[in-house]
Every structure is written in C-alpha cells, then in structure tokens.
C-alpha cells in the first residue's frame, strides 16, 4: 500500500501487520501503486507529478519517470493512477493534467500519450491494446482507447440504457474483469454514489447499477466465480455476485437481490482495493 507522506508498506496478509516500509526520498505524497505482471518491479505516483519505479527484490528506487525538457514529456500535475500492461515494459499513468502517458520502463521516458481523461483515482486499466479510462467529469466519463494508435475507440454512455439524461458520474475507479478477453467493465464515483457494471455483447452495454450511501472510491473483480468488491467513503467494503442479480437498479440494502455482505475496510485514503476471492 501507499500513503500520504511517501511511504510504501508491505503487509502480512494473514496477520494484517506491516512487514517492510520504504520511505520516498523526497517525502512526497503517494496516491497510486501497481506491480508489473512479473512482480519484479512496482510503480508509484503522487503529488510531485512523477512516476517512480522500485525494484521489488531490493526495495530500492531504480528510475523516475518525469518531464525532462521538450523531448521527454511528462505529467504537469498530480498522478492518481498507474497501471502496467501485459508487456512488463509498458506503464500507463494518469492524473489531474488530463493526459494519460505511456512509458517505456526500460528507457525511463514517455513513448506517447492520449489527451482528455481527468483521472482522480484508480481509474485506468489495460487489456492487450485496449486502454480503459474513467474520468472525474460530467461527460465522456468512460472511454476505450487504442494504445498502438493513441486514439479514442469508444465512449461508453454512462446512463444510455437506463433512460436517464446527463451523466454526473465523476468517476474515481474503473476497471476490466480479470479475464484476458474481459466480459465486464465496472466503474464508480461520486456523482450519485453509483457503481455501474457493463457487459460486453458486441460492445459494452449497461448490465446494472448499484447506489451506495457514500462515494464509490475503489472496485475489484474476484479471480474466481462472479464475485466483486466495492470500497466506499463510508469506510466499508461491499461484496456481491454481479451476475446473479434480477434487478438493473438496486440499493445496497436490497440484500435479497444482491446478497450484499459488509466488512470493515483496511485502506488508506484513496487506496486501491485488492480483491482475491
């Protein structure tokens, strides 16, 4: 996990106790963390507009990805999301500057970008050549991009299949399910404290939504079955089976249809939720 104050903490999952803590040399606030698919390096991003790469085995800082003159572009505001691609050398980052940068970790410089997404949380994901972004905005909040072409492929309508006008989503989180060829996208935010689930059937269509009492700040799909978890601003984690719902619009108290269970959330402010069931 990462926290304000620039600390990366490794935790013992069974006991819930910290094992190792790494302090940022500049004491900047960290807001985002991701491991490469191989698990040998991790990336963090935060308040200082930089993305930093750490070696997991030595727990040491190995490179810093940032703007450097006119030839190496980088972020000009806070970084709130970092995500490794299937290629362990590809890293994507986004934040308040409305630019999602693509980085070559080996060369420690940017190799491209897409302009538009205003990223304020864990709202970037990658599957193959497809980049998913979720924006803290009232329009064009959920979008799919081609990484190789650096261009927009599709804007997914937030309320298209509910007969509602306007979006008012203000997303903090967006991601694919765990499959190599994903069937689902989930996203949530602060607009109406909603999480939406989209199913891929010749294009992503809205399967349903859940309304929570507080802002949706983090989501993760389970590795097994059709389970997912949602972290909210009320300090709770909600888990449920997202395929076995018989209503498209529900409240979290509707336990008959969602089989919702609640658990205390152990996370830092705007921390990432990792769900493994």
N, C-alpha and C positions, 0 to 999 in steps of 0.2 A: 504494500500500500504506500501511497504518498500523502504528504500533508503540507499545510502551510508551515513555513519555516524551513522548507527544503530537505525534509527527511524521507528517505526510502526505508521502509521497515519490512523485514521478512518475519513471518509469523508461523508458529507451530499450529497446524490446523486442529489437531485433536485437543490440545490444551488451551488454545486461544492466547498463548503467551508470545511476546516478541522474542525473536532469536538474534537477529542482527539488525543494526540501524546504520545507514550510510548518510552522512551529512553533506549537503551540497556545499561546495567551497565558497560560493557567493551568498549562501543563506537565502536564496530566493524561494518564493512560494511555488510549490508544485501542485498542478491540477490534474495531470493525466499520466497514465502509465500503460505500457504494453510490452509483452515479451515477444520475441521472434518465434516463429513456428518451431525452430530447432531448440529454443530455450537457452541459447548460449549468450544472448545479449538482450538488454531491455532498453526501452526508450522512455524518457520522461519529458514533460513540457510544462511551462508555467508562466509566471509573472514577468520574467525577464525577456520574453519574446524568443527564447532559444529552445531547441530540442537537444537533449543531451543523451548520449549513448553510453551505457555502462556494460562492462564485461561481467557476466553473472558469476563466473568461477572465481575471479579475483576481487569482485565487488569494487572495481575501480572505474573511473571516468576515462573513456578512450577517445571520444570525439564530441565536438559541439557543432550542431547544425544551425547556422545563422546567416543573416545577410552579411555580405562582405564586398563592398564596392558595387559597381554596376554590372559585374559579370556573374556574381553569385547572389541571387535573390533570396530573401528570407522574410520571416514574419516581422511586422511592424506593430504588433500588439500582442496581448496575452494569448497563450496557446492552451486550449482546453481539451484537445483530443489528439492522440497519436495512435496509429494502427499500422502494424506490419502486414505486408501482403503475403501471398503464397510463396513468392520469391523472397527469401530472407534478406536480400539486399535492398528491397523496396520498402520504404517507410512513407506514410502519408500523415500529414498533420494539419490541423485547422484551429481557428480561434476567432478573436474579435475583429481581425482586419479584413474579413470577408474573402480570404484567399485560402484555398486548400493546396498545400505544397506537396510535391512528390520529391523524395530524396533518394539518392544512391548512398547507402550507408558506407560502402567501401571507399567512395571518393569524398564523402562528407560534404557534398554540395547538392543543391536543388537541380532537378532534371526536368522540371515542368510544374505547371500549376493549373487550377481551374478557378475562375473568379465567380463569386456570388454567395456561397453558403456562409452564413453568420453562425459560427459554431460556439456554443456556450456550455457544452458538456460532452459526455461520451457518445457522440453522435456521428461517428464515421465508421464505416465497415467496408470490407473488401471481399469479393469472391471472384477469382480469376481476373478478368479485365474490367469487371464492373465495380465502380465505387459508389457507395451509398452515403448520402449526407442528409442530416437533419438540422434545419436552421431555426434559430430563435427569431421568428419573424411571423408576420400575419399573412404572408403569401409565399407560394413556391417553397413550402417548408420541407418537403420530402422529395429528393431527386436522385436519379441514377445517372452516372457519368461513365464514359469510356475512358479508361486510363491511357490506353495506347494512342487514342486520337485527341485526348484532352478536350473533350466536348460533351455537352449535355445530351443524354439519350432520351430521358423521360422525366417529366414532373408528375408525381403521383398525387392525385387530388385527395386532400385530407378528408373532405366530407362528401365526396361525389356520390356515394351510394347510400347516403342517409337522408338525402333531400334537404340538406341544410345549406344555408348561404354563408359565405365567408369561411375563413379557416381558423384564425385566432388560436393557433396551436402552440407557438413559442416553445419549440422542442428543446429538451435537454438531452435526449437519448434516442438513438435509432440503430437498429442492427438487423442482420440476417439471422435465420436459424443456423444450426450447426452443420447442416449438410453441405457437401461440396457444391451441389446444384440446389440452392435453397428453395424451399416451397413457401416460406413465410418471411415477412418483414414485420417487426414490431417497433413502435415509436411512441414516445410520451413526452409531456411537458407541462407548462404552467397555465396555458390559456384557459381551459376548462377542467384542468386536473385530469386529463384523459390519457389512456393508452389505447392506441388503435393497432389492430392486427390485420395484415393484408395477406391474401393467399394468391400464389402465382398460378393463374389459369389463363394462359395466353396473354399475360400481362397481369400486374398486381391489382386485385380488386379487394375492397374492404370487406373483411370477414365479420368483424365486430369491434366493439369498443367497450371499455370499462371506465367508469367515472369514479375517481378516488376523492377522499376528503381534502387532500393536500397535493401539492405539486409532485408529478412523477419525475424523479431525478435519475433513475437507473433501471435497466431491464437486462435480463439474460435468459436465454433459452437453455433448457437442460440438455445433456448429452444423450439421455435415454428417455423413452416414452414421449409424450406430448406435454411435458411439464415446463413451466416457465416461472420466473420470479420477478417481482416488481418492487423496487425500493422507492419510498415516498418521503415527502417532507415532514410527515408525522412521526418519523423515526421507526417505521415498521417495514417489514418485508412481507409481501403477499404472494402466495404461490397457488397455482391452479393449472388444470388441464385445459389447454386452449382449443382443442379440437372437439371436446365433448360439451359444448355449450349449445343450448337450444334457443337462445335469445341473442339478437345482434347488439342490443343496448342494455347494459346492466349496471347496477351499482354494486360496490364491493360487499354490501350487506346481504346481497341476494345469494346466499350460500347454497341454496338448493340447486342453482343452475351453474355456479362457478366452482363449487367445492373449495372455497377460499379458506386458507389457514393463515394465521398471522404468527410472526416470530419477531423477536427483538432484533433490530439491525445493528451490527457492529461495523460501522463505517465512518470514515472521516467526511467532513463537509464536501459535497460533490465528488465523493469517492466512487470508484467503479464497483459494481455488484457482480460477483462471480458465482454462478450457479452451476452445480455439477451433477445434480440428481438425474 
